Amino acid sequence: MNNFSDNYSACLTDYGDLLTVEDLAHIFMVSKKTIYKEMKSGKFGKPIQIGRAYLVPKVYIISRFFTAL
């Protein structure tokens, strides 16, 4: 991985294995509304739904957005 990926992957160590909408909004520096729109469009794969909460595995985010091309 390159330095950019290493820095962001290291920052994700502060989060649990499942990321909430709030976590994703903080990581990507956007609003929760934007995260919900992106979830609906499939950008975060198929989130896990527990009750009304949507959770995305951290492994998916790291492999999809923070790995070297």
Biopython code that builds the backbone (N, CA, C, O; Angstrom):
import numpy as np
from Bio.PDB.StructureBuilder import StructureBuilder

atoms = [
    (1, "MET", "N", (0.840, -1.189, 0.000)),
    (1, "MET", "CA", (0.000, 0.000, 0.000)),
    (1, "MET", "C", (0.877, 1.242, 0.000)),
    (1, "MET", "O", (2.013, 1.225, 0.474)),
    (2, "ASN", "N", (0.333, 2.299, -0.533)),
    (2, "ASN", "CA", (1.097, 3.537, -0.537)),
    (2, "ASN", "C", (0.907, 4.284, 0.775)),
    (2, "ASN", "O", (0.109, 3.870, 1.617)),
    (3, "ASN", "N", (1.620, 5.357, 0.948)),
    (3, "ASN", "CA", (1.581, 6.127, 2.186)),
    (3, "ASN", "C", (0.187, 6.680, 2.463)),
    (3, "ASN", "O", (-0.259, 6.684, 3.611)),
    (4, "PHE", "N", (-0.512, 7.153, 1.415)),
    (4, "PHE", "CA", (-1.869, 7.676, 1.566)),
    (4, "PHE", "C", (-2.780, 6.616, 2.176)),
    (4, "PHE", "O", (-3.502, 6.889, 3.135)),
    (5, "SER", "N", (-2.746, 5.424, 1.625)),
    (5, "SER", "CA", (-3.584, 4.330, 2.118)),
    (5, "SER", "C", (-3.219, 3.947, 3.539)),
    (5, "SER", "O", (-4.101, 3.699, 4.362)),
    (6, "ASP", "N", (-1.944, 3.897, 3.834)),
    (6, "ASP", "CA", (-1.496, 3.548, 5.174)),
    (6, "ASP", "C", (-2.027, 4.539, 6.199)),
    (6, "ASP", "O", (-2.495, 4.132, 7.263)),
    (7, "ASN", "N", (-1.962, 5.830, 5.898)),
    (7, "ASN", "CA", (-2.424, 6.857, 6.835)),
    (7, "ASN", "C", (-3.908, 6.713, 7.122)),
    (7, "ASN", "O", (-4.319, 6.752, 8.282)),
    (8, "TYR", "N", (-4.719, 6.547, 6.085)),
    (8, "TYR", "CA", (-6.155, 6.441, 6.299)),
    (8, "TYR", "C", (-6.542, 5.127, 6.943)),
    (8, "TYR", "O", (-7.439, 5.101, 7.786)),
    (9, "SER", "N", (-5.897, 4.041, 6.572)),
    (9, "SER", "CA", (-6.182, 2.759, 7.203)),
    (9, "SER", "C", (-5.836, 2.812, 8.687)),
    (9, "SER", "O", (-6.551, 2.245, 9.512)),
    (10, "ALA", "N", (-4.761, 3.478, 9.022)),
    (10, "ALA", "CA", (-4.369, 3.621, 10.425)),
    (10, "ALA", "C", (-5.402, 4.435, 11.190)),
    (10, "ALA", "O", (-5.673, 4.142, 12.354)),
    (11, "CYS", "N", (-5.981, 5.449, 10.559)),
    (11, "CYS", "CA", (-6.998, 6.272, 11.214)),
    (11, "CYS", "C", (-8.252, 5.464, 11.523)),
    (11, "CYS", "O", (-8.979, 5.786, 12.462)),
    (12, "LEU", "N", (-8.508, 4.435, 10.755)),
    (12, "LEU", "CA", (-9.705, 3.628, 10.965)),
    (12, "LEU", "C", (-9.578, 2.687, 12.155)),
    (12, "LEU", "O", (-10.560, 2.053, 12.540)),
    (13, "THR", "N", (-8.405, 2.584, 12.737)),
    (13, "THR", "CA", (-8.236, 1.709, 13.900)),
    (13, "THR", "C", (-9.015, 2.214, 15.108)),
    (13, "THR", "O", (-9.247, 1.458, 16.051)),
    (14, "ASP", "N", (-9.421, 3.479, 15.093)),
    (14, "ASP", "CA", (-10.199, 4.041, 16.192)),
    (14, "ASP", "C", (-11.654, 3.570, 16.169)),
    (14, "ASP", "O", (-12.394, 3.784, 17.130)),
    (15, "TYR", "N", (-12.060, 2.932, 15.074)),
    (15, "TYR", "CA", (-13.446, 2.504, 14.910)),
    (15, "TYR", "C", (-13.568, 1.002, 15.096)),
    (15, "TYR", "O", (-12.589, 0.265, 14.973)),
    (16, "GLY", "N", (-14.789, 0.555, 15.396)),
    (16, "GLY", "CA", (-15.060, -0.872, 15.550)),
    (16, "GLY", "C", (-15.067, -1.592, 14.211)),
    (16, "GLY", "O", (-14.809, -0.990, 13.169)),
    (17, "ASP", "N", (-15.364, -2.882, 14.249)),
    (17, "ASP", "CA", (-15.382, -3.692, 13.024)),
    (17, "ASP", "C", (-16.563, -3.351, 12.119)),
    (17, "ASP", "O", (-16.496, -3.563, 10.909)),
    (18, "LEU", "N", (-17.640, -2.826, 12.697)),
    (18, "LEU", "CA", (-18.804, -2.399, 11.935)),
    (18, "LEU", "C", (-18.951, -0.895, 12.075)),
    (18, "LEU", "O", (-18.992, -0.375, 13.190)),
    (19, "LEU", "N", (-19.029, -0.196, 10.955)),
    (19, "LEU", "CA", (-19.100, 1.258, 10.957)),
    (19, "LEU", "C", (-20.544, 1.723, 10.825)),
    (19, "LEU", "O", (-21.295, 1.225, 9.986)),
    (20, "THR", "N", (-20.919, 2.677, 11.657)),
    (20, "THR", "CA", (-22.254, 3.249, 11.608)),
    (20, "THR", "C", (-22.305, 4.352, 10.551)),
    (20, "THR", "O", (-21.279, 4.740, 9.993)),
    (21, "VAL", "N", (-23.495, 4.841, 10.291)),
    (21, "VAL", "CA", (-23.662, 5.963, 9.368)),
    (21, "VAL", "C", (-22.889, 7.172, 9.890)),
    (21, "VAL", "O", (-22.264, 7.893, 9.112)),
    (22, "GLU", "N", (-22.928, 7.391, 11.183)),
    (22, "GLU", "CA", (-22.197, 8.504, 11.783)),
    (22, "GLU", "C", (-20.694, 8.346, 11.591)),
    (22, "GLU", "O", (-19.993, 9.312, 11.288)),
    (23, "ASP", "N", (-20.205, 7.119, 11.768)),
    (23, "ASP", "CA", (-18.776, 6.849, 11.561)),
    (23, "ASP", "C", (-18.378, 7.158, 10.118)),
    (23, "ASP", "O", (-17.370, 7.821, 9.875)),
    (24, "LEU", "N", (-19.169, 6.680, 9.170)),
    (24, "LEU", "CA", (-18.864, 6.902, 7.757)),
    (24, "LEU", "C", (-18.906, 8.382, 7.399)),
    (24, "LEU", "O", (-18.078, 8.866, 6.628)),
    (25, "ALA", "N", (-19.874, 9.094, 7.962)),
    (25, "ALA", "CA", (-19.965, 10.538, 7.709)),
    (25, "ALA", "C", (-18.713, 11.244, 8.220)),
    (25, "ALA", "O", (-18.213, 12.165, 7.575)),
    (26, "HIS", "N", (-18.212, 10.823, 9.361)),
    (26, "HIS", "CA", (-16.997, 11.418, 9.924)),
    (26, "HIS", "C", (-15.772, 11.059, 9.082)),
    (26, "HIS", "O", (-14.942, 11.922, 8.796)),
    (27, "ILE", "N", (-15.661, 9.812, 8.691)),
    (27, "ILE", "CA", (-14.507, 9.348, 7.906)),
    (27, "ILE", "C", (-14.427, 10.065, 6.564)),
    (27, "ILE", "O", (-13.357, 10.519, 6.158)),
    (28, "PHE", "N", (-15.570, 10.163, 5.874)),
    (28, "PHE", "CA", (-15.584, 10.761, 4.535)),
    (28, "PHE", "C", (-15.876, 12.260, 4.546)),
    (28, "PHE", "O", (-15.921, 12.894, 3.492)),
    (29, "MET", "N", (-16.072, 12.820, 5.728)),
    (29, "MET", "CA", (-16.319, 14.262, 5.910)),
    (29, "MET", "C", (-17.508, 14.755, 5.074)),
    (29, "MET", "O", (-17.413, 15.754, 4.361)),
    (30, "VAL", "N", (-18.617, 14.036, 5.181)),
    (30, "VAL", "CA", (-19.870, 14.417, 4.534)),
    (30, "VAL", "C", (-20.995, 14.278, 5.555)),
    (30, "VAL", "O", (-20.773, 13.813, 6.672)),
    (31, "SER", "N", (-22.195, 14.681, 5.169)),
    (31, "SER", "CA", (-23.328, 14.583, 6.089)),
    (31, "SER", "C", (-23.873, 13.150, 6.132)),
    (31, "SER", "O", (-23.595, 12.339, 5.249)),
    (32, "LYS", "N", (-24.649, 12.859, 7.172)),
    (32, "LYS", "CA", (-25.283, 11.550, 7.271)),
    (32, "LYS", "C", (-26.258, 11.349, 6.118)),
    (32, "LYS", "O", (-26.416, 10.231, 5.627)),
    (33, "LYS", "N", (-26.911, 12.421, 5.682)),
    (33, "LYS", "CA", (-27.841, 12.343, 4.559)),
    (33, "LYS", "C", (-27.114, 11.861, 3.294)),
    (33, "LYS", "O", (-27.645, 11.045, 2.540)),
    (34, "THR", "N", (-25.911, 12.366, 3.073)),
    (34, "THR", "CA", (-25.115, 11.934, 1.921)),
    (34, "THR", "C", (-24.763, 10.456, 2.038)),
    (34, "THR", "O", (-24.808, 9.734, 1.041)),
    (35, "ILE", "N", (-24.417, 9.998, 3.222)),
    (35, "ILE", "CA", (-24.089, 8.586, 3.428)),
    (35, "ILE", "C", (-25.302, 7.716, 3.110)),
    (35, "ILE", "O", (-25.166, 6.685, 2.451)),
    (36, "TYR", "N", (-26.487, 8.122, 3.571)),
    (36, "TYR", "CA", (-27.695, 7.356, 3.265)),
    (36, "TYR", "C", (-27.945, 7.298, 1.759)),
    (36, "TYR", "O", (-28.327, 6.249, 1.241)),
    (37, "LYS", "N", (-27.737, 8.403, 1.050)),
    (37, "LYS", "CA", (-27.903, 8.419, -0.412)),
    (37, "LYS", "C", (-26.918, 7.461, -1.076)),
    (37, "LYS", "O", (-27.281, 6.710, -1.981)),
    (38, "GLU", "N", (-25.665, 7.497, -0.616)),
    (38, "GLU", "CA", (-24.640, 6.622, -1.191)),
    (38, "GLU", "C", (-24.925, 5.155, -0.884)),
    (38, "GLU", "O", (-24.651, 4.286, -1.712)),
    (39, "MET", "N", (-25.472, 4.872, 0.299)),
    (39, "MET", "CA", (-25.849, 3.495, 0.632)),
    (39, "MET", "C", (-26.937, 3.013, -0.316)),
    (39, "MET", "O", (-26.898, 1.884, -0.806)),
    (40, "LYS", "N", (-27.907, 3.883, -0.567)),
    (40, "LYS", "CA", (-29.012, 3.524, -1.456)),
    (40, "LYS", "C", (-28.507, 3.257, -2.876)),
    (40, "LYS", "O", (-29.039, 2.393, -3.573)),
    (41, "SER", "N", (-27.487, 3.996, -3.302)),
    (41, "SER", "CA", (-26.948, 3.800, -4.654)),
    (41, "SER", "C", (-26.008, 2.594, -4.740)),
    (41, "SER", "O", (-25.615, 2.201, -5.839)),
    (42, "GLY", "N", (-25.643, 2.005, -3.602)),
    (42, "GLY", "CA", (-24.804, 0.814, -3.594)),
    (42, "GLY", "C", (-23.323, 1.064, -3.407)),
    (42, "GLY", "O", (-22.524, 0.138, -3.543)),
    (43, "LYS", "N", (-22.939, 2.286, -3.100)),
    (43, "LYS", "CA", (-21.520, 2.607, -2.958)),
    (43, "LYS", "C", (-20.848, 1.821, -1.826)),
    (43, "LYS", "O", (-19.654, 1.533, -1.901)),
    (44, "PHE", "N", (-21.594, 1.478, -0.796)),
    (44, "PHE", "CA", (-21.030, 0.770, 0.350)),
    (44, "PHE", "C", (-21.432, -0.703, 0.369)),
    (44, "PHE", "O", (-21.462, -1.327, 1.429)),
    (45, "GLY", "N", (-21.736, -1.252, -0.787)),
    (45, "GLY", "CA", (-22.146, -2.644, -0.856)),
    (45, "GLY", "C", (-23.532, -2.821, -0.269)),
    (45, "GLY", "O", (-24.377, -1.935, -0.395)),
    (46, "LYS", "N", (-23.772, -3.937, 0.360)),
    (46, "LYS", "CA", (-25.048, -4.203, 1.023)),
    (46, "LYS", "C", (-24.827, -4.081, 2.517)),
    (46, "LYS", "O", (-24.286, -4.994, 3.142)),
    (47, "PRO", "N", (-25.243, -2.954, 3.103)),
    (47, "PRO", "CA", (-25.040, -2.765, 4.545)),
    (47, "PRO", "C", (-25.847, -3.770, 5.373)),
    (47, "PRO", "O", (-26.878, -4.277, 4.932)),
    (48, "ILE", "N", (-25.369, -4.035, 6.542)),
    (48, "ILE", "CA", (-26.072, -4.895, 7.488)),
    (48, "ILE", "C", (-27.087, -4.012, 8.200)),
    (48, "ILE", "O", (-26.746, -2.937, 8.694)),
    (49, "GLN", "N", (-28.339, -4.468, 8.252)),
    (49, "GLN", "CA", (-29.357, -3.687, 8.941)),
    (49, "GLN", "C", (-29.751, -4.406, 10.212)),
    (49, "GLN", "O", (-30.158, -5.568, 10.187)),
    (50, "ILE", "N", (-29.623, -3.694, 11.334)),
    (50, "ILE", "CA", (-30.037, -4.208, 12.635)),
    (50, "ILE", "C", (-31.042, -3.200, 13.171)),
    (50, "ILE", "O", (-30.677, -2.096, 13.574)),
    (51, "GLY", "N", (-32.300, -3.587, 13.171)),
    (51, "GLY", "CA", (-33.353, -2.645, 13.530)),
    (51, "GLY", "C", (-33.383, -1.541, 12.494)),
    (51, "GLY", "O", (-33.539, -1.805, 11.302)),
    (52, "ARG", "N", (-33.235, -0.308, 12.942)),
    (52, "ARG", "CA", (-33.208, 0.833, 12.027)),
    (52, "ARG", "C", (-31.794, 1.281, 11.686)),
    (52, "ARG", "O", (-31.600, 2.192, 10.881)),
    (53, "ALA", "N", (-30.811, 0.637, 12.301)),
    (53, "ALA", "CA", (-29.409, 1.028, 12.100)),
    (53, "ALA", "C", (-28.797, 0.266, 10.922)),
    (53, "ALA", "O", (-29.049, -0.925, 10.734)),
    (54, "TYR", "N", (-27.992, 0.978, 10.138)),
    (54, "TYR", "CA", (-27.248, 0.378, 9.040)),
    (54, "TYR", "C", (-25.773, 0.351, 9.420)),
    (54, "TYR", "O", (-25.224, 1.347, 9.891)),
    (55, "LEU", "N", (-25.140, -0.800, 9.212)),
    (55, "LEU", "CA", (-23.736, -0.977, 9.552)),
    (55, "LEU", "C", (-22.979, -1.509, 8.341)),
    (55, "LEU", "O", (-23.486, -2.342, 7.590)),
    (56, "VAL", "N", (-21.768, -1.017, 8.166)),
    (56, "VAL", "CA", (-20.930, -1.446, 7.053)),
    (56, "VAL", "C", (-19.635, -2.009, 7.646)),
    (56, "VAL", "O", (-19.008, -1.357, 8.482)),
    (57, "PRO", "N", (-19.226, -3.211, 7.225)),
    (57, "PRO", "CA", (-17.971, -3.771, 7.735)),
    (57, "PRO", "C", (-16.776, -2.876, 7.381)),
    (57, "PRO", "O", (-16.638, -2.414, 6.248)),
    (58, "LYS", "N", (-15.931, -2.651, 8.368)),
    (58, "LYS", "CA", (-14.742, -1.816, 8.163)),
    (58, "LYS", "C", (-13.832, -2.419, 7.098)),
    (58, "LYS", "O", (-13.189, -1.687, 6.346)),
    (59, "VAL", "N", (-13.773, -3.735, 7.029)),
    (59, "VAL", "CA", (-12.943, -4.424, 6.037)),
    (59, "VAL", "C", (-13.368, -4.022, 4.628)),
    (59, "VAL", "O", (-12.517, -3.835, 3.759)),
    (60, "TYR", "N", (-14.668, -3.889, 4.392)),
    (60, "TYR", "CA", (-15.168, -3.489, 3.080)),
    (60, "TYR", "C", (-14.698, -2.078, 2.735)),
    (60, "TYR", "O", (-14.269, -1.821, 1.610)),
    (61, "ILE", "N", (-14.779, -1.179, 3.687)),
    (61, "ILE", "CA", (-14.375, 0.218, 3.443)),
    (61, "ILE", "C", (-12.886, 0.288, 3.138)),
    (61, "ILE", "O", (-12.477, 0.998, 2.219)),
    (62, "ILE", "N", (-12.073, -0.437, 3.892)),
    (62, "ILE", "CA", (-10.627, -0.415, 3.672)),
    (62, "ILE", "C", (-10.302, -0.990, 2.282)),
    (62, "ILE", "O", (-9.512, -0.412, 1.536)),
    (63, "SER", "N", (-10.915, -2.128, 1.945)),
    (63, "SER", "CA", (-10.589, -2.752, 0.658)),
    (63, "SER", "C", (-11.139, -1.964, -0.519)),
    (63, "SER", "O", (-10.531, -1.959, -1.590)),
    (64, "ARG", "N", (-12.263, -1.306, -0.347)),
    (64, "ARG", "CA", (-12.902, -0.591, -1.460)),
    (64, "ARG", "C", (-12.316, 0.802, -1.681)),
    (64, "ARG", "O", (-12.173, 1.235, -2.825)),
    (65, "PHE", "N", (-11.977, 1.505, -0.607)),
    (65, "PHE", "CA", (-11.585, 2.908, -0.724)),
    (65, "PHE", "C", (-10.141, 3.215, -0.365)),
    (65, "PHE", "O", (-9.619, 4.250, -0.779)),
    (66, "PHE", "N", (-9.487, 2.358, 0.384)),
    (66, "PHE", "CA", (-8.171, 2.707, 0.889)),
    (66, "PHE", "C", (-7.055, 1.747, 0.513)),
    (66, "PHE", "O", (-6.042, 1.681, 1.208)),
    (67, "THR", "N", (-7.219, 1.005, -0.569)),
    (67, "THR", "CA", (-6.132, 0.139, -1.021)),
    (67, "THR", "C", (-5.520, 0.734, -2.282)),
    (67, "THR", "O", (-6.170, 1.486, -3.008)),
    (68, "ALA", "N", (-4.283, 0.392, -2.528)),
    (68, "ALA", "CA", (-3.572, 0.898, -3.706)),
    (68, "ALA", "C", (-4.209, 0.321, -4.965)),
    (68, "ALA", "O", (-4.660, -0.825, -4.980)),
    (69, "LEU", "N", (-4.237, 1.115, -5.997)),
    (69, "LEU", "CA", (-4.841, 0.660, -7.273)),
    (69, "LEU", "C", (-3.852, -0.179, -8.050)),
    (69, "LEU", "O", (-4.167, -0.652, -9.142)),
]
sb = StructureBuilder()
sb.init_structure("model")
sb.init_model(0)
sb.init_chain("A")
sb.init_seg("    ")
for serial, (resi, resn, name, xyz) in enumerate(atoms, 1):
    if name == "N":
        sb.init_residue(resn, " ", resi, " ")
    sb.init_atom(name, np.array(xyz, "f"), 0.0, 1.0, " ", f" {name:<3s}", serial, name[0])
structure = sb.get_structure()
